[in-house]
Amino acid sequence: EAKITMDDLAVALRAVVLHDAVPLVSIDKTVDTRTTGEQLVRFGGHIENTKFGKDLLEADVTLKKLGLGLIRKELAGIRSYVTLCAQNARAKGLEETFHTRFWFYPMQGSLAGRQSAGAFVVKELRVGVRTEVLGAAVNGRPIEPEKLGAIRDQMGERFADTLTAAYEDLRSEHPEIAKLRALFALVAVSKGIQSLASKGILQYWLENYPVERTETPKVFPLLKGTEETEVHSRRRVLEVDGGVELRTLILKLRDGYISAFKDVVLKSRPGGSALTWRVPLEGWRIPGVPEDDRAFALRLARY
């Protein structure tokens, strides 16, 4: 599993608890992008100029490059978004142009107990890719904004589904993608801590803990991918938007279960100074949780 640091935890806590925000990064076009060739790097949750923010940005850049075919992943069965669009254009005999943003996001949320129980559990998180259609045109004719809600970018969805299925292969070759799951988990942990502790108790982590500064850019060069098509006898030039959003879903568990889990965690701690340790949860049956998810709480010991 990718390594995380106390700096990462402090940044996640500040985003969630201090700023009440979702940590995210997105590289967005502006009205000047065509002229300057630069896009705006947008951070959410005040994570700019941190290693946390830089890691998310690097994952976003990799996502863009995969979509544009600038990183070839034929071994993992991934065809770029550019290639899929070109093949679709040749098959249909028309050119559909979508302004689609691709997001890395957590596919599963966290599970947390009530405040009275004094504990929470983080369920194992899966990383997926989803699409957001921002604009579209057919043979050069734009789709009206009010009709975009009914428009689906089928090639974008296919590309996103392929990346989601190939996440384990991708994370083995790209450390920036491998770290996403750990960072998602930190946001879930921060949500859990928020449900249990006041800002006063967390003051050191929210205000005094010295997070090392890591420079992050304010702009990023526009990336382009090209693919030959026979539609209108011209070469297509595509640009792909991307982003990483660490939103998590919090569900409540009954106090009875979460209190029992708290006892197991605390009693299995090897010493008063230990920060992480393995918890003996094998064989537990959790009411309301699918059989395949019985080992989800083991993730707590890793994060």
N, C-alpha and C positions, 0 to 999 in steps of 0.2 A: 504494500500500500504506500502511496506517496506520503512523504514526510510533511508534517505541518509544524508550526512553531507557536510559541506564546504570542508573538507578534500577530500571527494570523488570527488567533483567538481574540486578542484585544481589538483588532480591526472589526471583526464580525460582531463582537459585543457592542462596540460603539455605533455601528450602523443600525443594529436592531434596537438596542435599548436607549442609547443617547439620542439618535436621530430619527428613530421610528421609521426606518427606510429599508428598502430591499437592496442589497448589494448587487450592482449590475454594471456591465460595461457594454457600450455599443459604439460602432464606428458609423457615423451618419453623414450622408451627403448634405451639402449646404447649397444655397443659390449661387455660390461662387465656385463650386467644385469643378465645373466644366472649364473654368478659366484658370484656376490655380492648380488643379490636379490634386487637391488635398481635401480630406474629409475631417470632420470634427470627431474627436474621441470624447465620448460622454460617459461619465462615471456616476453611479447612483450610490448613496449611502456614505458619501465622503471617503471613498476608498482610493482616491487619486493619490499619487506619490507614496504608495505603500507597495510592499512585495505582493500582498493580496491582490491589489488592483492590477499590478503588472502581470501576475499569473493569469488573471481572467482575460486581460487584453491579448496575451499570447495565445490563449485557447481560441479567442475570437478570430484572430488573424489566421490561425490554422484552419478554422471552419471556413473562412472566406476562400482560402487557397484550395481547399478540397472542392468547394463548389465551382470554382473557376477552372478546375483542371490543372492548377499550377503544382499540385502534389498528386501524382498518379498512384492510385491504390487498387490496381487491377487484382492484386493477390487477394485482397479482402472482398472482392466482388463489388467494389464501389465504382460506379460510373459518375463522373462529375455532373453537376447540374447543367453546365454548358452543353455537354455531350447529350444528355437526355433531352434538352430543349431542341437541339439541332435534329436529333433523330425523330422527335415528335413533329417538327416542322416538315421534314421530308415526307413523313408518312401521311400527314393531313393535307399537304399542299398549301398550307397557309402559315403565316407567322404570328404566333401569339407571344406577346412581350409582357412579362410580369415584373413588377417592382416588388420583389419578395424579400423579406428579412428572415433569416434563419437564426433561431435561438437554441443554445444549450439550456436545458432546464432539468430540475429534479423530477423524475416520474413518480416517485413515491414520497410521502411526507413523513413527518416525525410523529411519534406517539408520546403524549405527555400526561402525567398524572395531575390531579388537582393540587392546589397550593397547600392544602391541609396535609397532604401526604408527604410533602417535603422531598420529592424525588420525581424524576422524569426518565423516560426511555426514548432512545433514538432508534427508529427502525432503519434497517439497511436501505440505502438510497440507490436508485438506478438513475443513470444519466441518459437523457434522450435529446432529440432535436425536433423542434416544431417549426412551423411556418407562420408567417404573418404577411398577408398580401396588402401592400400599401398602394398599389396602382397596377393597371393592366391596359393593354391595347391589342387589337386584332388587325393585322395588316396595316399598322400605322394609325388606326382610329382608336383614340382613347376611350376606355369605358368610363361612364359617368360615375363620379364619386359615390352617389347614392345607391348605385348598383353593385359596388364592390363587395358588399357583405355576402352576396350570393355567388361570388366568383371564387373558384377553387383553382389553385395552381397545382395541377395533378403531377406534373414533373417535379415540382418542388416538394410535394408530399412524398413522392417516391424516393427522391434523394434523401429527405429527412428520415424516412423509415429505414432506408439502407444504412445510414450512419448510426441510427439507434441500435440496429441489430448487430452492427460491427464494432460497437464501442469497445469491447474487450480487446479486439485486435488493434484498434487504433491506440488505445492507452498503452499497449505494450511497446509501441514505437514512438509515441509522442508524450513526453513527460508532462507537457502543459495540459494535455487532455486527461492524463492519468490523475492529475491533482484535483480536477474538478469535483470528483465525488467526495474527497476529503473536505474541500471548501464548502460544498453543499451541507455536509454533516455539521460543520462548525456553525453554520447559520441556524441549523435545527437545534443544536446545543444552545446557542444564544437565545433562541426563542424559548427553550425550556427554562433557562436561567431567568429570563425575563418574567416568566410565570411564577417563579418561586421567590425572587429576591427583589428588594427595593433598590433604587438608584443609589441610596446612601451607602448600602453595604458594598456596592460595586464601584464606589468612587475611585478607588485606586486604579482599576482596570479601565474605567471610562475617562479619567482625566489625568492621572499621574503616571501610569505605566509608560515608559519611553519607547514608543514604536520607532524602529529605525526607518529613516526616510529612504525611499527608493523612487527615483525620478520616473515619472510616466509622461508620455508625450501628450500634447494637447491636440495635435493633428496627426493624420496618418495618410500616406500617399494612396491615391486611388488605384486599386488593382483591377485589371481587366483580363478576361479570358476570351479566346476566339475559337470558332468552330466553323468549318466549311459546310454550307448547305446549298441546295439547288433551288431553294425558294427565292424568287425574284433575282436569281443569278447574282447574289452578292454575299459577301462575307459578313457574318454576324459578330458583333462585339458586345459582350455581356459583362455586366457588373453585378456583384452579389453583395447584399447587405447582411450583416451578422450581428450577433449579440450573445451575451451570457447573462442570465437572470437567475439569482439564487433564492427565489421565493420558495417557501416551504409551507406545507399544510400541517396545522396542529390539530390533532384529534385527542379527545379526552378518554382516559381509561378509568375504570372504577378504582376507588381508593383501596379496596381490599387487595386487589392484585398488585398495585403499584407499591403499597406498603410492604407487602411480602418481598417484592423484588428489592426494595430499599434495604431490608434486613439482610438479604443474601449478599448484596454488594458490599455493605459495610463490614459484615462479619468475615468476609473472605479477603479483606484488605491485609496484606502481609506485614504492614507496619505503618506507623503514624505519618511517615514522610513519603510514602508511596503515592505517586500521582496517577499511575495506571497499573492495572493488574487484570488477570483473567478471572472471570466470574463463572462458577460451576452451574451453568444453566441447561446443560444437555438433558433432554428428556422432559423438559417443562411442557405442560399443556396450558395454553393461554385461551380462555374463553373468548370467542368472537374473532380470533385471529386464525387465518387459514393454516392448514398443516404445513404448507411449504415455508411459512414464515416463523416457525417455532424458534429458529436460532437467531432471530433478528437482533435480540438484545446483546448478543456477543459483540456486535459492532461497537457497543459502548466502551468496551475495554480497549478497543483499538484507537479510539478518538479521545 
